[in-house]
C-alpha cells in the first residue's frame, strides 16, 4: 500500500494530523515530515524528499501544501497522489510580506507566544465548542517548535515562488480540501487550483476554517480516505 507523507502547517507538528494518523495508519505507513529546518521552500522540499519513500502519496496543509507544491516541482515522478488542504499556490502578497519582519524581530526578542496568540491563532478557526482545545494544541505545537523554526518558516513563506505552473502539470489523483470559513486560504484559492489540475476533486468542509483536520476531523478523514482509494 502506498505510504503517505503528511506536511503540517506553519508552527505545527505531527499532532496537527493526529485524528487522521489514528484513523488511516492501521494499514498504511504514515510519515509526518518536519518542515522547519531551512529558510527556503527549495531546501525544505529537498529535506522532505531526502527522507521520504521512493514513491508516496503526499498531503500538505497550509504551509505544508506550499512545500508539497515545491516537492512536485523538484520530483513529480515520486508522487502517486496529491492532497492540498487549506493552502495557496500563489507567491506571498506584498502587504503580507511587510508583516514578516516585525513578527520575526518580535519572536527573536522572546515573544513567540505573544505573536502566535495575537497575530496568528485568531485567524485559524471557526467558532464552535472545540475551538479553545484546538487553539491550545496549536500553541503547544508552536512553543515546542520554538523561535528558530518560526523564523525559518516565515522567511520561506515570504520568498516563495508562485507554483500555479506546477499544478497545471499534475496528472495524479488530486484532492483539494478547504474549510468553508477559511479566511487565510479561502475557497476561491481552492477553486483556482481545481481549475488548474485536470480531474481534481474539490471538497469543502462545513463548520471548519483553516484547520479542518482538527476542527472537523471525521469529515476531513473521510475525504482523505476517499482520495487514497481513488
C-alpha positions as CSV (number, residue, x, y, z in Angstrom):
1,X,0.0,0.0,0.0
2,X,1.3,3.4,-0.9
3,X,2.9,5.2,2.0
4,X,1.5,8.6,3.0
5,X,3.7,11.7,3.7
6,X,1.9,14.5,5.7
7,X,3.3,18.0,5.7
8,X,1.9,20.2,8.6
9,X,1.2,23.9,8.5
10,X,3.3,26.7,10.0
11,X,4.4,26.1,13.6
12,X,2.6,22.7,13.7
13,X,3.9,19.2,14.1
14,X,2.5,15.7,13.6
15,X,-0.2,16.4,16.2
16,X,-2.0,18.5,13.6
17,X,-2.9,15.3,11.8
18,X,-3.5,13.2,15.0
19,X,-7.0,12.1,14.1
20,X,-6.0,11.2,10.5
21,X,-3.0,9.3,11.6
22,X,-5.1,7.3,14.1
23,X,-7.7,6.5,11.5
24,X,-5.6,5.9,8.5
25,X,-2.4,4.5,9.9
26,X,-3.6,0.9,10.8
27,X,-2.8,-0.4,7.4
28,X,-0.6,2.2,5.8
29,X,2.8,3.7,6.6
30,X,2.4,7.4,7.5
31,X,5.2,9.9,8.0
32,X,4.6,13.4,9.2
33,X,7.6,15.3,8.0
34,X,9.0,18.3,9.8
35,X,9.4,21.4,7.7
36,X,11.3,23.9,9.8
37,X,15.0,23.2,9.4
38,X,15.6,25.6,6.4
39,X,14.5,29.1,5.3
40,X,13.7,28.4,1.7
41,X,11.0,26.3,0.1
42,X,13.6,24.7,-2.1
43,X,15.6,23.4,0.8
44,X,12.5,22.4,2.9
45,X,11.2,20.3,0.0
46,X,14.6,18.7,-0.6
47,X,14.8,17.7,3.0
48,X,11.5,16.0,2.9
49,X,12.5,14.2,-0.3
50,X,15.7,13.0,1.2
51,X,13.8,11.1,3.9
52,X,10.7,10.1,2.0
53,X,9.9,6.7,0.4
54,X,10.8,6.3,-3.3
55,X,7.1,6.9,-4.2
56,X,4.4,8.1,-1.9
57,X,1.0,9.9,-1.5
58,X,1.6,13.5,-0.4
59,X,-0.8,15.7,1.6
60,X,0.0,19.1,2.9
61,X,-2.0,21.7,4.9
62,X,-1.4,25.5,4.6
63,X,2.4,25.9,4.5
64,X,2.7,22.1,4.2
65,X,0.7,22.4,1.0
66,X,3.1,25.1,-0.3
67,X,6.0,22.8,0.4
68,X,4.1,20.0,-1.3
69,X,3.9,22.1,-4.5
70,X,7.7,22.7,-4.3
71,X,8.2,18.9,-3.9
72,X,6.1,18.5,-7.1
73,X,8.4,21.0,-8.8
74,X,11.5,19.0,-7.8
75,X,10.4,15.4,-8.1
76,X,7.0,14.9,-9.7
77,X,7.8,11.3,-10.6
78,X,7.8,10.3,-6.9
79,X,4.3,11.5,-6.2
80,X,1.5,8.9,-6.7
81,X,-1.3,11.1,-5.5
82,X,-1.7,14.7,-4.1
83,X,-3.9,16.4,-1.5
84,X,-3.6,20.1,-0.9
85,X,-5.5,21.4,2.1
86,X,-6.2,25.0,3.1
87,X,-3.3,26.3,1.1
88,X,-2.3,28.8,-1.7
89,X,-0.4,28.3,-4.9
90,X,0.5,32.0,-5.3
91,X,3.5,33.9,-4.1
92,X,3.1,36.0,-1.0
93,X,1.3,39.4,-1.3
94,X,3.5,42.4,-0.6
95,X,1.3,43.5,2.3
96,X,1.7,40.1,4.0
97,X,5.5,40.2,3.2
98,X,5.7,43.5,5.0
99,X,4.4,41.9,8.2
100,X,7.1,39.3,8.4
101,X,10.0,41.4,9.5
102,X,8.2,42.8,12.6
103,X,7.0,39.4,13.5
104,X,10.5,37.8,13.1
105,X,12.0,40.6,15.2
106,X,9.4,40.1,18.0
107,X,10.0,36.4,18.0
108,X,13.7,36.7,18.1
109,X,13.3,39.1,21.1
110,X,11.5,36.3,23.0
111,X,7.9,37.0,22.1
112,X,6.9,33.8,20.2
113,X,3.9,33.2,22.4
114,X,2.6,36.7,22.0
115,X,3.0,36.7,18.2
116,X,1.2,33.4,18.0
117,X,-1.6,34.5,20.3
118,X,-2.2,37.9,18.9
119,X,-1.4,37.8,15.2
120,X,-1.9,34.2,14.1
121,X,-4.1,32.0,16.1
122,X,-7.2,34.2,15.9
123,X,-7.2,33.7,12.1
124,X,-7.2,29.9,12.3
125,X,-10.5,28.6,13.4
126,X,-14.3,28.7,13.1
127,X,-16.5,29.3,16.1
128,X,-17.5,26.1,17.9
129,X,-17.4,24.2,21.1
130,X,-14.0,22.6,20.4
131,X,-12.3,25.9,19.4
132,X,-10.3,26.5,22.6
133,X,-8.9,23.0,22.8
134,X,-7.6,23.3,19.2
135,X,-6.2,26.7,19.9
136,X,-4.4,25.3,23.0
137,X,-2.9,22.5,20.9
138,X,-1.7,25.0,18.3
139,X,0.0,27.0,21.0
140,X,1.6,23.8,22.4
141,X,2.9,22.8,19.0
142,X,4.3,26.3,18.3
143,X,6.1,26.6,21.6
144,X,7.5,23.1,21.2
145,X,9.0,24.0,17.8
146,X,10.4,27.3,19.0
147,X,11.6,30.6,17.6
148,X,14.2,29.3,15.1
149,X,11.5,27.3,13.2
150,X,9.3,30.4,13.2
151,X,12.0,32.5,11.6
152,X,12.9,29.8,9.0
153,X,9.3,29.2,8.1
154,X,8.5,32.9,7.9
155,X,11.4,33.6,5.5
156,X,10.5,30.6,3.3
157,X,6.9,31.7,3.1
158,X,7.9,35.3,2.4
159,X,10.2,34.4,-0.5
160,X,8.2,31.5,-2.1
161,X,7.6,31.4,-5.8
162,X,4.2,31.2,-7.5
163,X,3.6,27.5,-8.3
164,X,0.5,27.6,-10.5
165,X,2.6,26.4,-13.4
166,X,3.5,23.2,-11.4
167,X,-0.2,22.5,-10.7
168,X,-1.0,22.7,-14.4
169,X,1.2,19.7,-15.0
170,X,-0.2,17.4,-12.2
171,X,-1.6,14.2,-13.6
172,X,-2.2,12.1,-10.4
173,X,-5.3,11.7,-8.3
174,X,-5.6,15.1,-6.5
175,X,-7.8,16.3,-3.7
176,X,-8.3,20.0,-2.9
177,X,-9.9,20.5,0.5
178,X,-10.8,23.6,2.4
179,X,-12.8,24.7,5.4
180,X,-15.8,26.7,4.4
181,X,-14.8,29.5,6.8
182,X,-11.1,29.6,6.0
183,X,-10.0,33.3,5.8
184,X,-6.3,32.7,5.4
185,X,-6.7,30.4,2.3
186,X,-10.2,31.0,1.1
187,X,-12.3,28.8,-1.1
188,X,-11.5,30.8,-4.2
189,X,-7.9,29.7,-3.9
190,X,-9.0,26.1,-4.0
191,X,-11.3,26.7,-6.9
192,X,-8.4,28.2,-8.7
193,X,-6.3,25.1,-8.1
194,X,-9.2,22.9,-9.0
195,X,-9.3,24.7,-12.4
196,X,-5.5,24.2,-12.9
197,X,-5.5,20.5,-12.1
198,X,-7.5,18.4,-14.6
199,X,-9.7,15.8,-12.9
200,X,-9.0,17.0,-9.4
201,X,-11.7,16.8,-6.7
202,X,-12.7,19.8,-4.6
203,X,-14.2,19.2,-1.1
204,X,-15.4,21.9,1.2
205,X,-15.7,21.1,4.9
206,X,-18.6,22.7,6.6
207,X,-18.2,24.2,10.1
208,X,-14.4,24.5,9.7
209,X,-11.9,27.3,8.9
210,X,-8.2,26.9,8.4
211,X,-7.6,23.6,10.3
212,X,-10.4,21.2,9.3
213,X,-8.1,18.3,10.2
214,X,-8.8,19.2,13.9
215,X,-12.0,21.2,13.7
216,X,-13.9,18.6,11.7
217,X,-11.7,15.5,11.9
218,X,-14.2,12.9,10.9
219,X,-15.3,14.7,7.7
220,X,-11.7,15.5,6.8
221,X,-10.5,12.0,7.4
222,X,-13.4,10.6,5.3
223,X,-12.4,12.9,2.4
224,X,-8.7,11.8,2.7
225,X,-9.8,8.1,2.8
226,X,-11.8,8.5,-0.4
227,X,-8.8,10.2,-2.1
228,X,-6.4,7.5,-1.0
229,X,-8.7,4.8,-2.6
230,X,-9.4,6.7,-5.8
